[in-house]
């Protein structure tokens, strides 16, 4: 394997050399062999003692510096406090980050932190991120989960684990906050443009980030996904979903649904996600303003005008996404959003009911939308049954099913462990609807995550 250190080479002042801590009894829990092969990695070597040391960061790597607005408050210096960039691998001329999480203390670790994470939280990110990829959502991918053999205290004693993930890059909105205050703004922007938006000027770069993030968060909303902690350090400039701490797929539709126990004010509730994205992007413009124009006032005017157009741009994208998935018009998509507010059905079951209705089986949809004219409007468009069937998921990572699998793995129960370790993306029917074999269509009502499962340290 030829490993690059491109980010560290070009931006040495935005990283710190670090090394993963020695682990008492590391064992590979799950390896995403399909992803490894796509990246040109030797799966037999990754399973070896040498490969395991590499995945755990024992050969050294770089912790990445960034700042962030966390729940609206600015933290000027955060960075990878329990993670490290192992390096980049090249595939078809494109660099992909290999990033390990839970590897121990780094120069950016917070006072009193241990730099570790629970095995269950790492497995959760593996499962949910791979589900998101299968559902067509831009996301970081998961390459491997390793148990370290070390017990750690998180509410109760749990086994520790390390996740190795793959991304187009780990450059965040918060990275630009850090670069702007440390004098490295232009160097970071030039690097990000060359890697993600080749040929763009600084204004086009920002507009590109906005467009990609709008597309990503709109896809979250269509599926009922709640990120849980949309801080600016968890908003990537590549548009990839990152950091699956407190997260879940909403079941009964409610804009007020919150999945993080620390989000007492509902800042990151399901219905707030578009507004929070706009807020995060406004914070990005504040960092980038000096690059927009030599005349600072002209730069501010551009930033304000662009942000002023965010709300309509997002609403248009969301209506378009729903219309495409349900094979209908944007007008009917607007009626759908109103009907969901009124009836508050389970999102996934509602989508499947609409697929059935397109085939002439209307009773399930009538039961889910009893007090709305939406269904009549939808059927009057004559949506193509096969198109809808292929576009809406049959299977999502139901919270209770995920919890059951993780509890079993945490307890060392072999059948549960196998369910997690062998969960993989599969074709579920002739129309190419995809999901995870480990999850059922419907289990029990959604339950909140335990506080100790949440990613309170960040990366």
C-alpha positions in Angstrom: 0.0 0.0 0.0 1.3 3.4 -0.9 0.2 5.9 1.8 0.1 9.6 1.1 0.3 12.4 3.7 -1.0 15.0 1.3 -3.0 17.1 3.8 -0.1 17.2 6.3 2.4 18.0 3.6 0.5 21.0 2.3 -0.9 22.3 5.6 1.7 21.4 8.3 0.5 24.1 10.6 -3.0 22.6 10.7 -1.9 19.2 12.0 0.1 17.7 14.9 2.1 14.5 14.7 0.6 11.8 16.9 0.6 8.1 17.5 -2.1 5.6 18.5 -1.7 4.3 22.0 -0.6 0.7 22.6 -3.7 -1.6 23.0 -3.8 -4.5 25.5 -5.6 -7.0 23.3 -6.6 -5.7 19.9 -8.9 -7.8 17.8 -10.6 -7.0 14.4 -14.3 -7.1 15.0 -15.4 -6.3 11.4 -13.6 -5.4 8.2 -15.5 -3.9 5.2 -13.8 -6.1 2.6 -15.8 -4.6 -0.3 -14.6 -1.1 0.6 -11.1 -2.2 1.2 -10.9 -3.8 -2.2 -12.3 -0.7 -3.8 -9.5 1.3 -2.2 -6.9 -1.2 -3.4 -6.1 -2.5 0.1 -5.0 -6.0 0.8 -7.6 -7.5 3.2 -5.2 -10.3 4.3 -2.6 -7.7 5.3 -5.2 -5.6 7.1 -6.1 -8.7 9.2 -2.5 -9.4 10.1 -0.8 -8.1 13.2 1.1 -5.5 11.1 -2.1 -4.4 9.4 -3.9 -4.1 12.8 -1.1 -1.9 14.1 -1.5 0.3 11.0 -5.3 0.7 11.6 -4.7 1.5 15.2 -2.3 4.3 14.3 0.7 2.6 15.9 2.9 3.8 12.9 2.0 7.4 13.7 -0.1 9.9 11.8 -1.5 13.4 12.2 -4.2 14.9 14.5 -6.1 17.6 12.5 -6.7 21.0 14.0 -10.1 22.8 13.8 -12.4 25.1 15.8 -16.2 24.9 16.0 -19.4 26.4 17.1 -20.8 23.9 19.5 -24.4 24.4 20.3 -23.9 28.0 19.1 -20.9 28.8 21.3 -17.5 29.2 19.7 -14.6 26.9 20.8 -11.5 28.3 19.2 -9.3 25.2 19.5 -10.7 21.7 19.2 -9.1 19.3 16.8 -8.9 15.5 16.8 -8.8 14.8 20.5 -9.2 11.1 20.1 -8.6 10.5 16.4 -5.9 10.7 13.8 -5.5 11.0 10.0 -3.5 7.8 9.1 -2.9 9.2 5.6 -4.5 9.1 2.2 -4.8 6.4 -0.4 -5.2 7.1 -4.1 -8.0 5.5 -6.1 -8.5 6.5 -9.8 -6.6 9.7 -9.3 -8.5 10.8 -6.2 -7.2 10.8 -2.6 -9.3 9.2 0.1 -8.6 9.8 3.8 -8.1 6.9 6.2 -9.0 8.3 9.7 -8.9 6.3 12.9 -11.2 7.2 15.9 -10.7 6.2 19.5 -6.9 5.7 19.2 -6.0 7.6 22.4 -4.8 11.0 23.5 -3.5 13.6 20.9 -2.0 17.1 21.3 -5.6 18.4 20.9 -7.2 16.2 23.6 -9.3 18.1 26.1 -8.3 18.2 29.8 -9.4 15.1 31.6 -10.2 13.2 28.4 -8.9 9.7 27.7 -9.0 9.7 23.9 -11.0 6.5 23.7 -14.4 5.5 22.6 -16.8 2.6 23.4 -16.9 -0.4 21.1 -20.7 0.0 20.8 -20.4 3.6 19.6 -17.9 2.6 17.0 -20.1 -0.2 15.8 -23.0 2.2 15.7 -21.1 4.5 13.3 -20.1 1.5 11.2 -23.7 0.3 10.8 -25.4 3.7 10.3 -22.8 5.2 8.0 -22.9 2.1 5.8 -26.7 2.2 5.8 -26.6 5.9 4.8 -24.2 5.0 1.9 -26.6 2.2 0.8 -29.5 4.7 0.9 -27.6 7.1 -1.4 -26.7 9.7 1.1 -23.2 11.4 0.9 -21.3 10.1 3.9 -18.0 9.0 5.4 -17.6 5.2 5.0 -16.5 2.7 7.6 -13.6 0.4 6.9 -13.1 -1.4 10.1 -13.9 -1.7 13.8 -11.3 -3.0 16.3 -11.9 -4.0 19.9 -8.9 -2.9 22.0 -9.3 -5.2 25.0 -9.5 -2.2 27.3 -12.5 -1.5 29.6 -13.5 2.2 29.9 -15.9 4.0 32.1 -18.9 5.6 30.3 -21.8 5.6 32.7 -20.9 2.0 33.2 -17.8 0.0 32.3 -17.8 -0.9 28.6 -15.3 -2.4 26.2 -13.4 0.2 24.1 -13.1 0.2 20.4 -11.5 2.0 17.4 -13.3 2.9 14.1 -11.4 3.4 10.9 -13.4 5.5 8.4 -12.9 6.7 4.9 -13.8 10.1 3.5 -13.1 12.3 0.5 -11.5 14.5 3.2 -12.0 15.5 6.8 -11.9 19.3 6.1 -14.8 20.9 8.1 -16.4 24.3 8.3 -14.6 24.4 11.7 -11.2 23.9 9.9 -11.8 27.2 8.2 -12.6 28.9 11.5 -9.2 27.7 12.8 -7.3 28.6 9.7 -8.9 32.1 9.6 -7.7 32.9 13.2 -4.3 31.3 12.8 -3.3 33.0 9.5 -3.7 30.0 7.2 -7.0 30.8 5.5 -5.8 31.1 1.9 -3.6 28.1 2.1 -6.5 25.9 3.3 -8.9 27.4 0.8 -6.5 26.8 -2.1 -5.9 23.2 -0.9 -9.7 22.5 -0.5 -10.5 23.9 -3.9 -7.7 21.9 -5.6 -8.9 18.7 -4.0 -12.7 19.2 -4.1 -13.7 22.0 -6.4 -10.9 22.2 -9.0 -11.0 25.4 -11.1 -13.3 27.3 -8.7 -12.6 30.7 -7.4 -13.3 31.5 -3.7 -16.9 32.5 -4.3 -17.6 29.5 -6.4 -16.0 27.4 -3.7 -18.5 28.6 -1.1 -21.4 28.2 -3.4 -20.3 24.6 -4.1 -20.1 23.8 -0.4 -23.5 25.2 0.0 -25.0 23.2 -2.8 -23.4 19.9 -1.6 -24.5 20.4 2.0 -28.0 21.3 0.9 -28.2 18.1 -1.2 -27.0 16.1 1.8 -29.2 17.5 4.5 -32.2 17.4 2.1 -31.6 13.7 1.7 -31.5 13.4 5.5 -34.9 15.1 5.7 -36.4 12.8 3.1 -35.4 9.7 5.0 -36.1 11.1 8.5 -32.5 11.1 9.6 -31.5 13.2 12.6 -27.8 14.0 12.9 -28.1 15.0 16.5 -25.0 17.4 16.8 -24.8 19.7 13.7 -21.9 21.7 15.1 -19.8 23.5 12.5 -17.0 21.0 13.2 -19.4 18.3 12.1 -20.2 20.0 8.8 -17.8 19.0 6.0 -16.9 21.1 2.9 -17.1 17.9 0.8 -20.8 17.5 1.6 -20.2 14.1 3.4 -22.2 13.3 6.5 -19.7 12.9 9.4 -19.6 12.0 13.0 -22.4 9.5 13.9 -22.6 10.2 17.7 -26.2 10.8 18.8 -28.2 10.0 15.6 -31.2 8.1 14.6 -33.9 7.7 11.9 -37.1 9.3 13.0 -40.1 7.0 13.0 -43.4 8.9 13.9 -43.1 12.2 12.0 -42.5 15.1 14.3 -40.3 18.2 13.5 -39.5 18.4 17.2 -37.9 15.0 17.5 -34.5 15.2 19.3 -32.1 12.3 19.6 -29.3 13.7 21.8 -29.8 13.8 25.6 -27.6 16.9 25.8 -29.7 18.9 23.3 -32.0 20.2 26.0 -33.2 23.1 23.9 -33.9 21.1 20.8 -31.4 23.1 18.8 -30.7 20.1 16.5 -34.2 18.7 16.3 -35.3 17.1 13.0 -37.2 20.2 11.8 -34.4 22.6 12.7 -31.8 20.9 10.5 -32.3 23.1 7.5 -32.0 26.3 9.5 -29.0 25.1 11.4 -27.3 24.3 8.1 -27.9 27.8 7.0 -26.5 29.1 10.3 -23.4 27.0 9.9 -22.9 28.2 6.3 -23.2 31.8 7.5 -20.4 31.1 10.0 -18.3 29.7 7.0 -18.9 32.9 5.1 -17.6 34.9 8.1 -14.3 33.0 7.9 -14.1 33.3 4.1 -15.1 37.0 3.6 -11.4 38.2 3.2 -11.1 35.9 0.2 -14.3 36.9 -1.6 -13.1 40.3 -2.6 -10.2 42.7 -2.1 -12.9 45.2 -1.0 -14.1 43.8 2.3 -17.5 45.5 1.9 -18.0 43.9 -1.5 -17.1 40.5 0.1 -19.6 41.0 2.9 -22.3 42.0 0.3 -21.6 38.7 -1.6 -21.8 36.6 1.6 -25.0 38.3 2.7 -26.7 37.9 -0.7 -25.7 34.3 -1.0 -26.9 33.4 2.6 -30.2 35.3 1.9 -30.9 32.8 -0.9 -30.2 29.7 1.2 -33.8 29.2 2.5 -35.4 29.1 -0.9 -32.6 27.1 -2.3 -33.0 24.5 0.4 -36.8 24.4 0.1 -36.5 23.9 -3.7 -34.0 21.1 -3.3 -36.2 19.3 -0.7 -39.3 19.5 -2.9 -37.3 18.2 -5.8 -35.9 15.3 -3.8 -39.3 14.2 -2.6 -40.8 14.6 -6.1 -38.1 12.5 -7.6 -38.4 9.8 -5.0 -42.2 9.6 -5.2 -42.3 10.2 -9.0 -44.5 13.2 -8.7 -44.6 17.0 -9.1 -43.0 19.5 -6.8 -46.6 20.8 -6.1 -47.6 17.4 -4.8 -44.3 17.2 -2.9 -45.4 20.4 -1.1 -48.7 18.8 -0.3 -46.9 15.7 1.0 -44.9 17.8 3.5 -48.2 19.3 4.7 -49.8 15.9 5.0 -46.9 14.6 7.0 -47.2 17.4 9.5 -50.9 16.7 9.8 -50.9 12.9 10.1 -47.5 12.3 11.5 -47.0 8.8 10.2 -43.9 6.6 10.4 -41.8 8.0 7.5 -40.6 4.7 6.1 -44.0 3.0 6.4 -45.6 6.0 4.7 -43.2 5.8 1.8 -43.8 2.1 1.4 -47.6 2.7 1.6 -47.3 5.3 -1.2 -45.4 2.7 -3.3 -48.2 0.3 -2.7 -50.8 2.9 -3.6 -49.1 3.6 -6.9 -49.8 -0.1 -7.6 -53.4 0.3 -6.7 -53.3 -0.9 -3.1 -54.4 2.3 -1.4 -55.8 1.1 2.0 -52.4 1.4 3.9 -51.9 4.9 2.6 -55.5 5.9 3.4 -55.0 4.7 6.9 -51.8 6.7 7.3 -53.3 9.9 5.7 -56.9 9.8 6.8 -57.5 13.6 7.0 -55.7 14.8 4.0 -56.4 15.3 0.3 -52.8 14.6 -0.4 -53.3 11.0 -1.5 -55.9 11.9 -4.1 -53.6 14.5 -5.5 -50.7 12.1 -5.5 -52.5 9.3 -7.3 -53.9 11.7 -9.9 -50.4 12.2 -11.2 -50.1 8.5 -11.9 -46.7 7.8 -10.3 -44.8 4.9 -11.9 -44.9 2.0 -9.3 -41.5 0.5 -10.2 -39.9 3.9 -10.0 -41.3 4.7 -6.5 -40.6 1.1 -5.3 -37.0 1.5 -6.2 -36.5 4.9 -4.8 -37.9 4.6 -1.3 -36.3 2.3 1.3 -37.8 -0.9 2.6 -35.3 -1.1 5.4 -33.7 1.5 7.7 -31.6 1.1 10.8 -34.4 1.1 13.4 -33.1 2.3 16.7 -34.3 -0.7 18.7 -32.8 -3.2 16.3 -29.5 -1.4 16.3 -29.5 -1.2 20.1 -30.2 -4.9 20.4 -27.4 -5.8 18.1 -24.9 -3.5 19.9 -25.9 -4.7 23.3 -25.3 -8.3 22.2 -21.9 -7.4 20.8 -20.9 -5.4 23.9 -21.8 -8.4 26.1 -19.8 -10.7 23.9 -22.9 -12.7 22.8 -21.7 -14.5 19.7 -25.0 -14.5 17.7 -25.4 -10.8 18.3 -21.8 -10.2 17.5 -22.2 -12.0 14.3 -25.2 -10.0 13.3 -23.2 -6.8 13.7 -20.0 -8.2 12.2 -21.7 -9.6 9.1 -24.2 -6.8 8.5 -23.7 -5.8 4.9 -25.3 -4.0 2.1 -27.5 -6.2 -0.1 -29.9 -6.0 -2.9 -33.3 -6.6 -1.4 -35.5 -7.0 -4.5 -35.4 -7.0 -8.3 -35.8 -3.2 -8.3 -32.5 -2.6 -6.5 -33.9 -1.4 -3.2 -31.1 -1.5 -0.8 -30.7 -1.8 2.9 -29.0 -3.7 5.8 -29.9 -7.4 6.4 -29.6 -6.9 10.1 -32.6 -4.5 10.4 -36.3 -5.2 10.4 -38.9 -3.1 8.7 -40.5 -2.3 12.0 -39.6 -3.0 15.6 -40.6 -0.9 18.5 -41.1 2.9 19.1 -38.0 5.0 19.0 -36.1 5.3 22.2 -33.4 7.9 23.1 -29.8 7.0 23.1 -28.0 6.5 26.3 -25.8 9.5 27.2 -22.7 7.3 27.4 -23.2 6.3 23.7 -23.0 9.9 22.6 -19.9 11.4 21.1 -19.3 14.0 23.8 -15.6 14.4 23.0 -16.0 15.0 19.3 -13.4 13.3 17.2 
